[in-house]
């Protein structure tokens, strides 16, 4: 019997992260919630995520913090910026054994839940 862990990288106060948690909770699917503000993904985890999504897509350009810092007018290293300022990650990032979903992606959450059965 293999142990299945779905990881949800999110922010406690993020409505989209709460939707992801609720999705798996309602289906009685085990998951691990990782508060991205307390435990930033490692470079290796980031590399795994970037096999599916470009770094640019991981940046929450609609978020308050991005706008507050006027990042649309500044040149920056995205990886460094995200690792030093995890509040700038677009969340949730839901990771199963084969699939990774970014943001409110219920179709991919369903796929992840099917893969983990």
N, C-alpha and C positions, 0 to 999 in steps of 0.2 A: 504494500500500500504506500503510495507516494503522498507526501505532505504538500498540499497546494496552498500557496499564499499569494493572494492578489494584493498588490501594494497600491495604496492611494497616497500620492504625494499631494498635499493640499495645505490650505490655510484654514485654521479653526473658524474664522469669521467669514469665509468665502461661501456664498450661496451655491456656487457651482460644485464646490468640494462637498458640501452637505448633501447635494443631490446625488452625487456619486456614492456617498456612504449609504444614503437611504436606499438607493437602487439595489446594492448588494445585501443590505440588512433585510429588506423586504423579501428577498429571494433566499434568505438564510444561507448566504454564501460567505464563507470566512474571508476576511480581508485584514490587512494591517494598515492603519492610518498613520502616516508619517507627516508631522507638522513641518513643512518645508522651512518655516522660519526658525525652528529649533534645530533641525537636522538637515543641513544642506546636502543635496545629492553630491556624491564624490565625483571626481573627474571620470572615473570608470563608469559610474551609473549614467552620467551625462553622455558619455560616448555611446552607451547602449541605447539611450533614448534618441540620440541623434542619428541612429541607423534608420529611424522611422521619420523623425521630424528634424528639419534644419534648425540650427540654433536661433535663427531669426524668428521662427514660429514659436519658440518657447518664451519669448519676451512679450509680456502683457502690455501691448501698446495702447490698450484702451483703459488701463488702470490709472488710478489717481496718482500713484507714485511716479509713473513714467512721465505724466504730464507735469507734475510738480517740479520734476528735475529738468524739464525742457529737453529731454533726451532726443526728441526728433530733430534738434538743431545741433547736436553734438556728435562728434566721431568718437567711437568707443569700441573696445574689444568685447563682443557680446558674452563670450564664455566667462571672462574675468568679471564683467559687470554682474552677471547672474550669480556667480559663486560668491561674490562679495556682498550682493544685495538680493537675497532670495525673495524679497517681497516683490521683485520684478518678474518672477516666474508666472507664466500663465498657468492657472490651475483649474481643475485637478489634472494630474498626470497619473493615469491608471495603468499599472503594468501587470500583465499576466505572464505566463511562461512563454507565450508566442507572440502576443499582440500588445501594443502600447496605444493608449488613447489619450488625447490632449483636449482639455476643455469639456464642455457638455456634449459628449458623444455617445448617446445611449445606444446607437447601433453597434458601436465598437465595444461598449460595456457588455452588451448581449453576447457578442462574439467571444469576448474574454470569458464570460460566465459559462458558455457552452464548451470552450476549450478546457476549462478546469474541472469539468465533471468527471 
